[in-house]
Amino acid sequence: MSIELPASHWVVFEADELKPEAIQRLWHHIMTEWFPSTSYQHAGIPELEVYRGHGTPPQVWIPVKFV
């Protein structure tokens, strides 16, 4: 299955460790601290959680638009 996403600007956040709790903390930070403190809004398309493997912490990619 594939999904085509429209062009967007992305903000990329990286978890501080590989544990599942780290990605949960990161999502909490993004939604409760980062978004309220910036002039960005969610672009309304799917976010991405990127797991690159090889001991690398996961990333959260958020599509944004500047308001």
N, C-alpha and C positions, 0 to 999 in steps of 0.2 A: 504494500500500500504506500502511496506517496501523497503528499499534500503540497500544493504550491502556495507559497506565501507571497503577498505583495511586498514590494520594496519598503523597507523601514529603517529607521535608526534604532540601534540596539545599545543597551547598557549591559555590560557583562560583569557579573559578580562571581567571586570564587569562594567556595566554602573553605574554612580553615583546617579541615581534616576530613578523612574519609568516612567517618561514622555517620549513620543515618540521622542522628540528632543534629549534626552540623548543618545539613541541608535544611532541616526544619528551622533551626535558628536563623539561617540566612534568609529564608522566605519571610520569617517574622520581621527581621530587620528591614528588608526591602519594603514591606507593606506598611509597617507601623512607624518607621523612622525615616527611611530614605525618601519615599514618595512625598510624605507631608512636608519635608524640608526642601524640596526642589520645585522648579517651575515646569517639571515634566509631567505628562499624563500618559497613561497606558494607551498604546496605539490601537487596541481593540482586536489584535490578532493573537494567535497562541504564543505563549512563552515557551522557552526551550530549557530543559534540564540536560546538560551535556556531561556525559560520563566518558572520559577519554581513556580510562584504564591505566595500567602501568604505575599504580600508586599515586596518580595525580588526583588532587581533590576535584570534586564535581563543580560545574559552573551552572549558574542560572542566567539565561539570556532573556532580557525584558525588552519588548518592542515599545518604543516611546515616541511621543511627539512633544514638541516644545510649545508651551502656552504662554 
